[in-house]
Amino acid sequence: MSDRTIKISVALIACNGERYIAEQLQSLLDQTLLPDEIVISDDSRHERTYAAIAPFINGSYGSLIRYVRNPGAAGIATNTVNALKHCCGEYIFLCDQDDVWYPEKISVMSAMLDAEPEIDGVFCNSRLVDENLSGTGKSLFELRGFSRRMQKQLNRNQSLQMFLRKVCCSSHNIAVRQRALEYILPMPELEPFFCDTWIGLCVAALSQWRCTDQILTAYRMHNCNSSVPGQNDIAAARRARSRQAPLRNYALAQTLLSRCRNELATDAQVTARLKRFAVHQQNRSCYADNFLLRAWQIIKELISLRYFYCSNGWKSAIGDYLLHSQQK
């Protein structure tokens, strides 16, 4: 347990995680700066996940672990909210059940929050590994195209500009201050829902992010991942559109604008950027099936420059034209 005045919580989101969760828990207990509590919110329908962590609960570090079992299958968003609500620390680290944290992760990211009391969130880089923790040769930042130039831009208080174009972080590498939960929670009930998109936009709009390129997590890639970050192939793009990602992003922006109206009232620039993002995502969700009309709609969005402020530029525009879902 830390001797620091500022207490640290880890919010571990679990669901059918018996295969890898013990290894993840051990990596949390091997940190050079131990957390003050590890909150495990379990959404499993069976007892195997609990059986995997029971030796830790009953062991010498059992006092650090708070186990919370959902009464039924609540889903990833509700499970994440449940974990966050039970955290008492000033610094809260989100944690997947199947990764491995390198020993200095909590120490490095806590120091980042210590250094800038005005910012509400930090995130780090990850090494992508297979199910046996063998490296794939890539990092998360490389896979997502989050370049050194973009990292410097984000660290110069341009978080929102970055996050409106692409989500730069992943929930397994995020740490936020307790006060950020005031505007992060409750999370919108949308399907599909990705917590890192919502948390990323909230902190970017109402505070700032800081990032480090230091690799502090082994992100385990396997068949049961809830999402595989940074997939850029055609199949992934087609799935994103079939899931109505632009319509979901529009709803996220509208929810943020509505919920944080008072907080955003003093920052007209942030409000304008969020409104522009909402317009762009709404327009993308309404493209015509007719390819000529769709081409004209996309050209108008390109002329407005919203593709370059609110999406991934030409790549998003070409993807919208070629891979537009034919299902309504």
C-alpha positions in Angstrom: 0.0 0.0 0.0 1.2 3.5 -0.9 2.5 5.9 1.8 1.4 8.8 -0.4 -1.2 11.3 0.7 -2.9 10.9 -2.7 -4.6 7.5 -2.8 -4.7 5.3 -5.9 -7.4 3.0 -7.1 -7.4 0.4 -9.9 -10.8 -0.3 -11.5 -10.6 -3.8 -13.0 -13.4 -4.7 -15.3 -14.0 -8.4 -15.4 -16.2 -10.8 -17.4 -15.5 -14.4 -17.9 -11.8 -13.6 -17.3 -10.6 -16.7 -15.5 -8.0 -17.5 -18.1 -5.8 -14.4 -17.7 -7.0 -12.4 -14.7 -4.7 -14.0 -12.1 -1.7 -12.9 -14.2 -3.1 -9.4 -14.5 -3.7 -9.2 -10.7 -0.2 -10.4 -10.0 1.2 -7.6 -12.2 -0.8 -5.0 -10.2 0.7 -6.4 -7.0 4.2 -6.2 -8.4 4.0 -2.5 -9.1 6.8 -0.3 -7.7 4.1 1.9 -6.4 1.3 -0.2 -5.1 -2.3 0.9 -5.4 -4.4 1.5 -2.3 -7.2 -0.5 -3.6 -8.1 -2.8 -6.5 -11.8 -2.8 -7.3 -12.9 -5.8 -9.4 -16.4 -5.5 -11.0 -17.3 -8.9 -12.2 -20.0 -9.3 -14.9 -19.5 -13.1 -15.3 -22.5 -15.5 -15.3 -20.5 -18.2 -13.6 -18.0 -18.6 -10.7 -14.9 -19.3 -12.6 -13.6 -15.7 -12.6 -14.1 -15.5 -8.8 -12.3 -18.8 -8.4 -9.3 -17.5 -10.3 -9.0 -14.4 -8.0 -10.0 -16.0 -4.7 -6.4 -16.9 -3.8 -5.5 -13.2 -4.0 -8.5 -12.1 -2.0 -7.6 -14.7 0.7 -3.9 -13.9 0.5 -1.6 -11.4 2.0 -2.8 -8.6 -0.2 -6.4 -9.4 0.2 -7.1 -6.1 2.1 -6.3 -4.2 -1.1 -9.0 -6.1 -3.2 -12.6 -5.2 -3.3 -14.7 -7.7 -5.3 -18.1 -6.6 -6.6 -20.3 -9.0 -8.4 -23.1 -7.7 -10.7 -26.4 -9.5 -10.2 -26.7 -10.2 -13.9 -25.0 -9.6 -17.2 -24.9 -5.8 -17.2 -22.7 -5.2 -20.2 -19.4 -3.5 -20.6 -20.6 0.1 -20.0 -22.5 -0.7 -16.9 -19.8 -2.9 -15.6 -17.2 -0.1 -16.1 -19.5 2.4 -14.3 -19.9 0.0 -11.5 -16.1 -0.4 -11.0 -15.6 3.4 -11.2 -18.3 4.1 -8.7 -16.7 1.9 -6.1 -13.3 3.5 -6.4 -12.3 5.8 -3.5 -8.9 6.9 -4.7 -8.0 10.4 -6.1 -6.2 8.7 -9.0 -8.2 6.0 -10.8 -6.5 3.6 -13.3 -8.8 1.6 -15.6 -7.7 -2.0 -16.1 -8.6 -4.8 -18.4 -8.7 -8.4 -17.1 -6.3 -10.0 -19.6 -3.3 -7.6 -19.9 -0.1 -7.4 -17.9 1.2 -4.1 -16.4 4.9 -3.4 -16.3 6.1 -2.6 -12.7 6.6 1.1 -13.1 3.2 1.9 -14.7 1.4 3.3 -11.7 4.5 5.2 -10.6 5.1 6.9 -14.0 1.5 7.8 -14.6 0.8 9.0 -11.1 3.9 11.3 -11.4 2.4 12.7 -14.6 -0.8 13.6 -12.7 1.3 14.9 -9.8 3.2 17.3 -12.1 0.1 19.0 -13.5 -2.7 19.3 -11.0 -5.0 21.0 -13.5 -5.3 18.1 -15.9 -7.7 15.3 -15.4 -6.4 12.4 -17.5 -3.2 10.7 -18.7 -2.5 7.7 -20.8 0.5 5.6 -21.9 1.6 3.4 -24.8 1.3 -0.5 -24.9 3.2 -3.3 -26.4 0.9 -5.5 -28.5 1.4 -9.2 -27.5 -0.2 -12.5 -28.4 -2.0 -14.7 -25.9 1.3 -16.0 -24.6 2.8 -12.5 -24.2 5.1 -12.8 -27.2 5.6 -9.4 -28.8 4.0 -8.7 -32.2 6.6 -6.0 -33.0 4.1 -3.2 -32.8 2.9 -0.7 -30.1 -0.6 0.6 -29.7 0.4 4.1 -30.8 2.0 2.7 -34.0 -1.1 0.7 -34.8 -3.4 3.7 -34.3 -1.1 6.0 -36.2 -0.6 8.2 -33.2 2.7 9.8 -34.2 5.3 11.7 -32.2 4.1 14.9 -33.8 0.5 14.2 -32.7 1.7 13.3 -29.2 3.4 16.7 -29.0 0.3 18.4 -30.2 -1.8 16.7 -27.6 0.6 17.6 -24.8 0.4 21.2 -25.9 -3.2 21.5 -24.7 -4.8 20.4 -28.0 -6.5 17.3 -26.6 -9.9 18.0 -28.1 -8.6 18.8 -31.5 -6.9 15.4 -31.5 -9.8 13.3 -30.0 -12.3 14.8 -32.4 -10.3 13.3 -35.3 -9.4 10.0 -33.7 -9.5 8.4 -30.3 -5.8 8.2 -29.3 -6.1 6.2 -26.1 -7.5 2.9 -25.1 -9.4 2.3 -21.8 -6.8 -0.1 -20.5 -4.1 2.6 -20.5 -6.1 5.5 -18.9 -5.8 7.1 -15.5 -8.1 9.9 -14.4 -8.7 12.0 -11.3 -11.7 11.2 -9.1 -13.2 14.6 -9.9 -13.4 13.7 -13.6 -16.1 11.1 -12.7 -18.5 14.1 -12.1 -18.8 14.6 -15.8 -17.8 11.1 -17.1 -20.7 9.4 -15.2 -23.2 8.2 -15.9 -22.1 6.9 -19.3 -24.5 7.0 -22.2 -26.5 3.9 -22.9 -25.6 3.4 -26.6 -25.0 0.3 -28.7 -22.3 -0.3 -29.6 -20.5 1.6 -26.8 -16.8 2.0 -26.3 -15.8 3.5 -23.0 -12.5 5.0 -24.2 -14.3 7.1 -26.8 -16.6 8.6 -24.2 -14.0 9.1 -21.5 -11.6 10.5 -24.1 -14.0 13.1 -25.4 -15.2 14.1 -21.9 -11.7 14.8 -20.5 -10.6 16.4 -23.8 -13.6 18.8 -23.7 -13.6 19.7 -20.0 -10.0 19.4 -19.1 -6.8 18.1 -20.9 -5.0 14.9 -21.6 -1.3 14.2 -21.3 0.3 11.1 -22.8 3.6 9.3 -22.7 5.1 7.2 -25.4 6.6 4.9 -22.7 5.3 1.4 -23.0 3.8 0.5 -19.6 1.4 -2.3 -20.5 1.4 -5.6 -22.4 -1.9 -5.5 -24.3 -2.8 -9.1 -24.9 -4.5 -9.8 -28.3 -6.6 -12.9 -28.4 -9.9 -14.2 -29.8 -12.0 -13.0 -26.9 -10.9 -9.3 -26.9 -14.0 -7.0 -26.7 -12.3 -4.8 -29.3 -9.1 -5.0 -31.3 -7.6 -1.5 -31.4 -6.5 0.2 -34.6 -7.8 -2.3 -37.1 -7.7 -0.5 -40.5 -8.5 -3.3 -42.9 -11.6 -3.2 -45.1 -13.5 -5.7 -43.0 -13.1 -3.6 -39.8 -14.2 -0.4 -41.6 -17.3 -2.2 -43.0 -18.1 -3.4 -39.5 -17.8 0.1 -38.1 -20.2 1.5 -40.6 -22.7 -1.4 -40.1 -22.7 -0.5 -36.4 -23.6 3.1 -37.3 -20.5 4.5 -35.7 -21.2 8.1 -37.0 -24.6 8.1 -35.5 -23.2 6.9 -32.2 -20.6 9.6 -32.3 -23.3 12.2 -33.0 -25.2 10.9 -29.9 -22.1 11.1 -27.8 -21.4 14.7 -28.8 -25.0 15.7 -28.2 -25.0 14.1 -24.8 -21.8 15.8 -23.8 -23.1 19.2 -25.0 -26.3 18.8 -23.1 -24.9 17.4 -19.9 -22.0 19.9 -19.6 -23.8 23.0 -20.8 -22.9 25.0 -17.7 -19.3 23.9 -17.7 -18.9 24.6 -21.4 -20.7 28.0 -21.3 -17.5 29.8 -20.6 -15.6 28.2 -23.5 -17.2 29.1 -26.8 -14.4 27.5 -28.8 -14.9 24.1 -27.2 -18.7 24.3 -27.7 -18.2 25.3 -31.3 -15.9 22.3 -31.9 -18.3 19.9 -30.3 -21.2 21.2 -32.4 -19.2 21.0 -35.6 -18.3 17.4 -34.7 -22.0 16.6 -34.0 -23.0 18.1 -37.4 -20.3 16.1 -39.2 -21.2 12.8 -37.6 -24.9 13.4 -38.2 -24.3 14.1 -41.9 -22.1 11.0 -42.2 -24.9 8.9 -40.7 -27.4 10.1 -43.4 -25.4 9.5 -46.6 -27.5 8.3 -49.5 -27.3 4.8 -51.0 -27.2 6.3 -54.5 -23.5 6.6 -55.2 -23.8 9.9 -57.2 -25.8 11.6 -54.5 -23.5 10.1 -51.8 -20.5 11.5 -53.7 -22.0 15.0 -53.7 -22.8 14.8 -50.0 -19.2 13.7 -49.2 -17.8 16.5 -51.4 -19.8 19.1 -49.4 -18.4 17.7 -46.2 -14.9 17.9 -47.6 -15.4 21.5 -48.7 -16.6 22.4 -45.2 -13.3 20.9 -43.9 -15.2 18.9 -41.3 -13.6 15.7 -42.5 -10.2 17.2 -41.5 -11.3 18.6 -38.2 -13.7 15.8 -37.1 -12.5 12.6 -38.9 -9.4 11.2 -40.4 -9.4 13.4 -43.5 -9.3 11.8 -46.9 -9.2 8.3 -45.4 -12.6 8.7 -43.7 -14.1 10.3 -46.8 -12.9 7.6 -49.1 -14.1 5.0 -46.6 -17.5 6.6 -46.4 -17.8 6.5 -50.2 -16.6 2.9 -50.8 -17.9 1.2 -47.7 -21.1 3.0 -46.9 -23.5 0.5 -45.4 -26.4 -0.5 -47.6 -28.5 -1.5 -44.6 -30.9 1.0 -43.1 
